[in-house]
Amino acid sequence: MKQEFLTLDGRKVAINGERNLLELARKVGIDIPSFCYHSELSVYGACRLCLVDIEGRGIVASCSTAPQAGMVVRTATAEIREMRKITIELLLADHHQGCTTCGKSAACKLLDLARRLGVDKVRFQPVREPLPLDTSNPSLVRDPNKCILCGDCVRMCDEVQGIGAIDFAHRGSNSAVLPAFGKDLGQVECVFCGQCARVCPTGAIVPKSAVEDVFAELANPRKKVIVQVAPAVRVAVGETFGMAPGTDASGQIVAALRLLGFAQVYDTCFAADLTVLEEAAEFIHRKQAGQNLPQFTSCCPAWVKYTEQYHPALLPNLSSCRSPQAMFGSLAKDWLPGKLGVAREDLVVVSVMPCTAKKFEAQRPELAKDGAADVDHVLTTQELIRMIESAGVDFARLETASFDLPFGFKTGAGVIFGNSGGVSEAVLRHAYEVLTGESLQKMEFHEVRGEEGLRVAELELGGLKLKLAVVHSLANAKRLCRQIEAGECDYDLIEVMACPGGCVGGAGQPVSFTPEVRQRRTAGLYDIDRRMQVHKPLDNPYLARAYQEHLGEVGGHRAHELLHTEYQSRKRLQDEDLSLAVGGKNAVEVAVCVGTSCFLRGSQELLKSLLAHVDRQGLAEQVNIKATFCHERCDRGPTVNVNGLCLEKCTLQQAMAAVEIALKGGVPAGTKGHACSGCGGCH
């Protein structure tokens, strides 16, 4: 095939399958500015910064223009530079300009482009009134005053994660990016993965900071503050301090944490090894018994919440194992007080994680004892960097230090948990020896490695045939879940991570806008694994000691009590009742579910008919009718709740009869209903 060329800023450039002119320009070292273009998202063309001048065609957006042979393209004419400057000025005029206090100032694209384009003044006046900060989400903070309407967060949430918790609302000058129904971000179906914050070019969405809370704990003389560091953190922290992405900075991290005042510095990889033993034992039992297969991993809290919200029928398939973070917190709070000579209530457990969803996970009531959380505070990698900088620590010049024992010793299996496919590979290393009775010589299972959103591997261990799937990004998980529910595929074990590439691509990691950085972090973790002497959790002597001294046998009663948990079906939208007929003080309460499943079964027509009936009968003051979005009975709709009684597969006649009985002070009888389960969907 004949090679095709175009002319770019006077240079002859070959076309090699690039999707657009922006990609081609960046490939040859010309960084055309852009807000809304990401290689992992669809082309949107909203920001109009990536303009180029094509001879004979005029000025076009380079992100949405395919390269063609013979094109003559100029990327930085005087006219284009002026247009870009005006665009930046307009954005700055309508943007909160507290850059010195913004959590994303060091990685803000708007600030960077204003500097690059020479914008030294803003000639336009702001036209919007300041809006309140949204701090309702346990993992994220949303500042609508910093939003530039690039749509990156919207497309990430919809296209890559398949959630759609935020979207564009209103039109014209009133356009805004908002959660559903204008609610706060903590009240909608957000799974706290934070990928919206990762791609946001400004500080409109950022991880919620726990830095000041942790500094306060460190300053309290009554508290003994310990910290665990997740696998993916060690290959990302160094980026901020001049190290190449993927560099193992474990030694400097430990030294820095000690300087900050942490009493003990432990490695979450130890808890990852622990997870392998428990999860593999659970999987082997299920496989041999043929029960609750496929088994899904449960290390990713965003994936767990996604399952609770969207696929509650698959909850029995989730591993009951807590995540490594949660296992560490539980074991530390139960075992370390005696070893460290401190009361349980005075032991503070801090986590350093690449993930924003871990902040939510730490607050789950299932992961607490007597109301006290097992993990007290979660810092992202970004927050750890901020603490190091705040303390004036010269990170790059620190002498390396080692993690504290016993929870500082780990194997390579625990380290690779930070990559997509790492959990599966770690489980396979252990399951091989359990099932075959042989010592594993070849440690690497390349079948589960790679960057594809869905990878499938079929292996045979000890005569047992296994079919595994590895998934990252929740939109891929959604497609797989639907196939499983439809009976279209069969797997034994499925690993799911919400973030692209796994934890290395978590929203708490240092901000980067290129997939190459994530790939180098991934390579860094595999390199650490190769350089370690121990690669299998069974060979971790401190893990064996933990079972001997404290946990009993793998999968036993004590281990289950401390290391496992249960999950629950969750409503998809909080506090979202639409009052359609507002009765008096003692009115009968009626809630009709209009969620997707019930809607398809006729709930909207039922709601209209019920409203008309109440109006015809003159009962408007006696009946309060609301539209709600979840009674958690999606397969039995349409559902109607009348004074606490949930009517399934409800007809208009049944609903009217139930209302009539409730108006007389009675409880409806003879209907296909059940007492309210307390799910909260109708409140």
Order of alpha helices (4+ residues) and beta strands (2+ residues): beta-beta-alpha-beta-beta-beta-alpha-alpha-beta-alpha-beta-beta-alpha-beta-alpha-beta-alpha-beta-alpha-beta-alpha-alpha-beta-alpha-beta-beta-beta-alpha-alpha-alpha-beta-beta-alpha-beta-alpha-alpha-alpha-beta-beta-alpha-alpha-beta-beta-beta-alpha-beta
